[in-house]
Amino acid sequence: MPRRKKVRRVFLDYPIEAYEDEKIEISLDELEALRLADVEGMNQNEAAMLMGISQPTFHRILREARRKAGLTILYGMKYKLKGGDHIMRRFKCYDCGYEWEEPFGTGRPVSCLKCGSVNIHRVDAGVGGVGPARGRGGRGGRGGRGGQGGRGGGKGRGKGW
């Protein structure tokens, strides 16, 4: 037979109407931190790496996001999403010349938003994924030496050395 549930004390005595007109600004970073940690169940290191920030920075963003989420739930406050500096993909329709931006992770647009043409192309130099972009000749790669890219980097020195 299971134990009876103990009666708990709750110290919430507030007029909800007093906070209905106030708005809280929640940044997209805070919203993404909440999603990754609380909805997707990622640990802070994984989520920070995915967002391209350090773990302590992720923790600060998440702590503030949880505080703001609590205020909106407990006091009925309204929230407003605010933007910030975020990397977006830029597309251009080569039939009508219309340009627009799409966030990473949303998939490639099928057609132009203005004219419906499928003659669209990416016009930015940005790359998806996490971390700095490194093309040919940059540091990193399989060999770990700049400029060699890990293949055929020298005479008989082994794996990319």
N, C-alpha and C positions, 0 to 999 in steps of 0.2 A: 504494500500500500504506500503510495507516494506521500511525502510530507506536505502539510498544508503550507500554502504560500503566505509568508509573513507580510503583514500590512506595513506599508512604507509611508513615511512622512514626505510631503511635497510642500515646498515653501514658495509657491508661485501665486502671488496675489497682485494682479496688475490689470488695469483697464486696457484692453486691446485697442479701443477706439483712439486712445491717446497717440498711438504710433502709426495709424493708418496712412497719414499724409506724408510721412517721412520716407525718403528713398535712400537706398544704399547702392553705391556703385561697386559692381563686381567686375574685375578685369577678366579678359579672356584667359590670361595666365592662371588666375585663381580658379576659373571654371574648369580649365583643362587639368589643373592639379587635383581638383576634387574628383573629376571623372577618372583619372588614372589611378588614384589611390583608393577611393571609396567605391567606385562602380566597377572598375576593371580589376581591382584587388592587387595592383602592383606594389612592390615595396618601393621605398623612396629612392634607392639607388637606381633601380631600373627606370622609374618614371623620370628622374632627373636626367638620366642619360638620353632618354627618348626626347625630352624637351630641349636638350642641349644646354643645360645649366648644371651648376654644382648641387650636390645633395643638401648642403646647408641652405642654399638659396631656395631650393624646392621646399624644404621644411618650413621656411618663413612664409612662403607664398601659401602653402597648404594650411598652416595655422591661421593665417588671416582669412582665408577662404572659408574655413570651418566656422570661425567666429561670425562672419557675415551671414553664412547660411543659417546658423543658429538664431541670429537676430530676426531674419526674415520669417523663420518658422514660429518662434516663440512669441514675437510681438506683432506679427502680421505686417511687417514692413514690406514695402514694395522694393524691387531691385531693378537696377538699370545696368545693362552690360556696357562696358566701355572697352574700347580697342586698345591698341598699343603698337609697338613695333613688332611686326610679324612678317615672315617671309611668305610671299604669295607667288603663284605661278601666273604669268601674263600670257594671254592668248590674243591672236589677231585673225580676223577673217580677211582673207585675201580677195574676196569678191566685193564686199561693201566697205572694208577698211575699219570696221568696228573693233575696238580693243577692250578687253575686260580681264579681271583677275579672279582666280580661283584658289582656295587654300589647298595645301598639300594634303594628300590622303583622300581626296574626294573623287578621284578618277578623272580621266581625260574627258572633256566635253565632247558630245557627239556632233553637235552642230552649233552654228553661230546663234547667239541669243537674239540678235536683231533681225537677220534675214533668213536664218535657217539653213544656210549653206554648210556643206561639210568640208569646204576648202579652208580649214582653220589650222593654224600652226602656233607652236610655242615661240614667243619672241624674246623671252628673258634668258639670261645666261645662268639662272639659278639651277641648282640641282636638288633633288629630293633627298630624303634621308637625314641622318643626324651627323653632326660634326662638320669640320671644314672640308670643302671640296678639294680634292687633289687629283689633278689630271696627269698626263704623261710628263715624266721628268720631275715631279714633285717629290718631297720626302715621303717616305712610307712605301707602300706597295709590298710585294712579296719579299723583295731582297733587303729592304730596310735602308738602302742607300739611295740618295737623291740622284735622279737622272738616269738610273739604270732600269727602274721598273721591275726588277727581279728576273729578267730574262736576258740572257746573252750579254751580261754586263761586263765581261772581261774574259781573259784567257785562262780557262781551267781553274778558276778559284772556287768552284763549287756552286752552291745554290744562290745565285744572284750576287755574290760578293765580287 
